[in-house]
Amino acid sequence: MQPLSIYKTLVFDCDGVVLNSNQLKIQAYFHVAIKFGASEVQAQALVDHHVRLGGISRYPKFEYFLCDIMQLAVTDQAMQGLLDSFTTEVKRLLTDCEIAPDLMRVREANPNAKWMIISGGDQAELRDIFQHRGIDTLFDAGIYGSPDNKDAILAREVGLGHIAQPALFIGDSRYDHQASTNAGLDFVFLSAWTDVEGWQDYCATHKIAVFNHLGNLI
């Protein structure tokens, strides 16, 4: 990582970076699985799968839930029911969750940088939540999420010239690191709200700069 002030674009993951929402998403997966008819063991299996695939969208996770955990066909009806239930649960939980307290200080430290969200969360849902929380205008380069994955979004936005270099991705998962590195962005890992098991060893192995909260970047 270079000094924050030199970056022309800052790309943020959402959960665990801008919002303290990782544990809330875990609750949402568990509750949606139970509502669908899963046992507590099956619901926990979905949660474990979600945590293993940090930063990946809900679509393949629910496909795995139906096919591998519940041993059911992956139908459009079943998927839509799970997705709708999850969206309702997430919007309820994220309406009041903690926003990174140093978000405005980071903006003030590099006022000319473009800001972008690239998340595994649903794109329309993210935009609604950010608007409701009054922070959508901070991300003047766009708020993007699933069903496109982070690799696809980064490739598209880099190709369109919307991510000016040098650019920094601020994330809290292995996938954040892998996707941003593949796209040619610098990367830092935020540890305070991550739900990734073994992140210390992963970051040490890959020589990743680690910070606790956003404010430590300044």
N, C-alpha and C positions, 0 to 999 in steps of 0.2 A: 504493500500500500504506500502511495505517495501522500504528501500533505493534502488534507481535505480541500484546501483552497484552489488546488490546481485542476480539480476535476470539472469537466464541462457537463457531465451527466451523472446523476446519482440514481441508481436503480434499487428500489427497496422491495424485499419480500414483505408480505403483510403480517401473517400470523407469527408472533414471536419477535417481530421487529418493530412494526408500527403499532400493532395492537397486542396486548397481553392476552392472547386468545387460544393458545395451543391447548391448554387444559380444558377450555370450554368446547373446543372442537372434539376432544376426546369424549366429553360428556355427551355431545350431540350424536356421535356415531353410536355410542352405547344405547342411548335412549331410542334412536331410530330403529336399531336392530331389534330391541325388545318390543317396540310397537309393531314391528313387522311380524313378530311371532317367534323370534329366536329365544333360545334359552340364555341364561346369564353366561354360560360357558361359550356359547356361539357368539354372543354379543362381545365378549371379551376377546375372542379370536379376531373379530373385525377390528377392534381397537388396536390390538397388537399388530395387525397387518397395516393399519393406518400409520402407526408410529414408525414401523420399519420403512415405510415409503414416504417419509417426510418430504413435503414439497410437491408431491404428486397429486393430481386432481382427484376428486371424488368419484369420477366415472369408472375408471378401472378398479377402484376399491370396491364399489358396489357390485360390479360384475364378478369380482372374486368372491364377495359375500354370497351372492346367489349361487354361483356355480360350485365353488370349492367348499364353502362352509355349510350352506343350506342344502346343497345337492339338488338345486332346482334349475329349471331352464331360465336363461337370461332373456326375458321377454321385454318388449317395449313398455308394456303395462306395469310390470314389476319394477323396472328401472325408473320409470317416471314417478311411480308412487314413492319409492325410496328417495329420489332426488327432491321431490316436492316436500316431503316430510323433513328432510335434512335442511332444506332452505328455510323453512318455517322455524325450525329449532335454532339454526345459526343466527338468523336475524334477531330472534328474541334474546339470545345470549350476548351477541356482540353490540347490542344497542347501548349497553352500559359498561362494557369492559374498559379497562385502563388503556389510555393512549400513551405512547412513549412520551415521558415528561419533557425530554430535551429536544423534541421535534423542531420547535421554533428556533432554538439555539443553533441547531445544525443549519437551518435555513439562513439564519443571520450570519453564520460563519462563512458561507459561500452563496451569497444572494443571487449570483448570476448563473448558477448551475441549473440545468433542466432536471426536474424530478419526475420519476416514473415508478409506478407500481407494476411488478410482474409477479403474480401469485398463482398458487395452485387452486385458490378459491374461485368460485363461479364469478365470471366477469360482471354480469348484470347485478348480482348480489353485492359485490364489492363496491360498485359505483353507488348503489343505493345507500349502503352503510356509511361510506365515506361522506356522501352528501348529507346524510342525517346527522353525522358527527361533526360536520362543519370543517372537514379537512380536505375535501376533494380538490379545492382550488390550489392547494400546495403542489399538487402533482400535475404540473402544467404540460408535461410530455405524455400524459395518458395514464389510465388505470386499466390494466389488462389481466385476464385470468382465463380459466378453463371455459369451454372445452379444449381450447388450444393448450398444449403443454408449454413449459418455459423455454425449451429448446426452440420450438417453432416460433414463439413470440419474439424471442431474442433475435433469431435469424431474420425474421420479417422486419423488425424495427431497425436493426443494424442496416439491412439492405435498403430500407427506405430513407436512411440518413437521419432517423429520429433519435438515434443514440450517438451523440458526438463524443469523440475520443479526446482526451482520456476519460474513461468512464469507470465507475466503481459500483459493484453490486454488493449490497448489504443484506446478508441472509443468515439463516440459522439451521440449515440442513445440508446434508451431503449433496443432495440434488442441486441446491442453490449453487454450491461450489462448482460442481461438475458442469452445469449448464452455462454459468457465467464464464468459466475458464474456456470452455469450448467456443464461446462467442467472442473471446478476446478481451473480456473485461477483467479489471482487477477485482479482488474479492476480499471481504472481511467477514468474520463470523461473530455474531452476537450471542453470548452464552447465557445471559440472565434468564431468559424465558424459553430457551430451547427445550424440546422434549426428546432430543436425539440421545440415545444411549451410546456411551463410548465416544462422545464428541472430542474429548481431550486427546485421545490416542489418534483419532482421525486427523485432527488439526495439526498435531505434532508431526505425524507421518508426512503430511502434505505441505508442511511449513506455512500454514495459514495464519495470518494475523488474527488474533482473538481480542475482542473487547467485551466488556460486560454489558453496558448500555450504550445507546446512541450518543449520549453526551460525552462519552470517553473518546469519541472520534475527533473531538475539537481540540 
